[in-house]
């Protein structure tokens, strides 16, 4: 998917804040796990607004849990908690994804994190 310089909805050339990076993590995970969500919720069409919203909420809960596990705050993420959550995401995705794809997505998110002060 071509992002036109956007990384999961965030333009790395703009000013970036931790909440924008958190949202990019959610979007990355949502895009990466669409097939698993279809099976989990027995959804044949994730394009409908209702199904997409339900699936996105599932991903948000998963990411919130990861923030809890690293003693981070989903609503007020820090650069450090974002780095820790990316590591958790890599660990979780390792059960479903090829290591090279995981590395590619993590590197994209780290591009955003590294722009934070």
N, C-alpha and C positions, 0 to 999 in steps of 0.2 A: 504494500500500500504506500503510495507516495504521500508524504506529509507536507511538501512545500515548505521546508524549513521548520515545520512544527513538530514537536515531539509530544505526542499524545495530547494535542490541544494547546501546547505551550510553545510560544516562539522563543527560542533561546537567545535571540537578539534583543528581546525586550527585558525590562526590569522584571526579575523573578522573585517571588516570595515563597516561603516554605509551604503555604497552603496550595499554591499553584502546583508545586512539585508533588504534594500529596495527591492532588486531583489527577495528575498525570499518571501516578502509580495506579490509582483506581482504574483509570481508562485503559492503561496497558494491560492490567490483569483482566479486565472485562473483555477486551479484544482477544486476548490470548486464550481465554477459557470459555469462549462462546459455545463450542461443541460440548464440553463437559456440562455446562449449564443447561443446554438443551436436554441432555440425558437425565441430569439430576431432577429437573422439574418436568420432564416429559413434555417439553415444548417443541413443537415443530416449527414455529415461526417466532424468532426473536426480534423480528422487525416490527411487530405490533407494539404500540406504546405501552400497553399494560404488561406484556411479557418482558419487554426490555427493562421497564422500571423495576419489576420484581427481581430480575436477574442482577441488575445494577445494585439493588439493595443488598443482595446476598454478597456481592463482592465487597461492598462498603463494610458490611459486618465482618468479613474475613480480614480486611485490612485493619479495621479497628482492633480486632483481636490481636493482630501482629503488633500494633502499637502498644497495647497493654502488655504483651509479652516482653517488650524491650523497655518497659517503664516509660513509654512516650505518651504524648497527648495528641490524639487524632485531631482535635480541634485547634491545637496550638503546637504544631510540629516544630522541632528544631532540626538543624542540619544533621546533628548526631543521630537523632531518632529516625530521621529519614534514611540515613545510611544503614542503620540497624534493620529497618523494615525492608529495605531492598535485599539485604542478606536473608531475611526470613522468607521473602518472596522467592528468591532463588532456591532456597531449600524446599519450599512447598512445590514450586514448579518442577523441581527435579523428579517428582513422581510421575509427571505427565509429559514433559517436554524434553527435547534434545538439548544437550548441554550447550551447544553452539548457539542455538536460538535464545536460550536463557541468557547467555553471556551478551549477546547482541542487545537484547531488551534492557538488561541491567546497565550496560554501557550507555545506552541512550538516556536512561534516567539519571545516571551519574553525571552526564553532561550538564543536566539541569542543576543537580545538587552542587556541583563544583562552581556554579555561578553564584551560589548563595554566599553571603558574607559570614 
